[in-house]
Amino acid sequence: MKTSDFYFDLPQELIAQDPLEDRSASRLLVLDKKTGAMEHRHFYNIVDYLQPGDCLVINNTKVIPARLYGVREGTGALIEILLLKRKENDVWETLVKPGKKAKPGTKIVFGDGLLVGEVIDIVEEGNRLIQFTYEGIFEEILDQLGQMPLPPYITHELKDKNRYQTVYAKYEGSAAAPTAGLHFTPELLQQVRDMGVNIAEVTLHVGLGTFRPVKVEDVTQHHMHSEFYQVDETAANLINETKKNGGRVICVGTTSCRTIESAAAEDGTLRPCSGWTEIFIYPGYRFKVLDCLITNFHLPESTLLMLVSALAGKEKIMTAYKEAVEQKYRFFSFGDAMFIK
């Protein structure tokens, strides 16, 4: 299976640059994974495809304002860093631009000294380990100095930070939003609950591997970056009960999907657990828990496009994407949604 098999032509103007005023007003392409039949709806119509006894799985991670701009101590050279993952207390693995100016021992000053980082090591792929020093609470300083780490294909400035968070974001730790969840409003979630659909919350802190291109032509040779996930007892029980009673497990986003598939035993049962996952789902994968998926439209040749192809079949997905392009759906993080039923 080749990476180039997952290429499609996407006009630049279809890449959504700004979120819609009403989250739930996005368009929704509904794809039947068995027949390939498609319907064009709006996201608030998702309730028409849910049934009492189903379980919606959402990822309650919260994006941190992980992009920081500082100056190199001594020279005043501008340096941009992106926090990827906390290693211990105040040591973070980061992406630094320009990297050549960030050798071990380099000190970077942020916000006139509110925060100082020292490069202590260079790790895989040239990422830097940075030890931070500050007075007060790190999260509060980050909130003051940091910017939302929008994907590289979004060039517009985000006016409201909360629009790159789901309405149910709880636990800080993501370098990117689980974007399929951006379409839900509190009212729509309440409507879902009132229908008798259970909602299970899991956590996966999204890393930047989400945006990293697949650089190998043989898909099976691609290595995913590890991301931290957690499934608590309440979520595990809800999902197990749903399966036992014949309901469907519907994941909101590829991150929720990767979480429960990482946590599941071979027979599809879940137990409370947490850890790091590098699961890479591509055609040929046998889903252990997931039945249906709510997702956005993904980048050509991306691991996310491979995941949805594993669920619905590559031909059906590529046909649906061709249709989405022709119908001028909006693509990527702030774009429209797809329901694979």
Protein Blocks (a to p, Z undefined) as FASTA:
>chain_A
ZZklmgccddfklpcfbdcfblmlpccddddfknopacdddfklmmmmgcehiacdddfb
dcddfbccdddehjlpacddddfbdfbfjaccdddddfklmcghiacdeehhlaccddfb
dcehhiacdddddedjfklmmmmmmccdddfklmbdcfblklmccfkbfbgcifbdcfkl
mmpcfklmmmmmmnopacddddddddfklmpccfbfblklpccddddddddfklmmmmmm
mmmnopacddehjklmmmmmmmpcfkopacddddddfbdcdehiacfkbmbdcdddddeh
iaklmmmmmmnopklmmmmmmmmmmnopaehjllccdddZZ
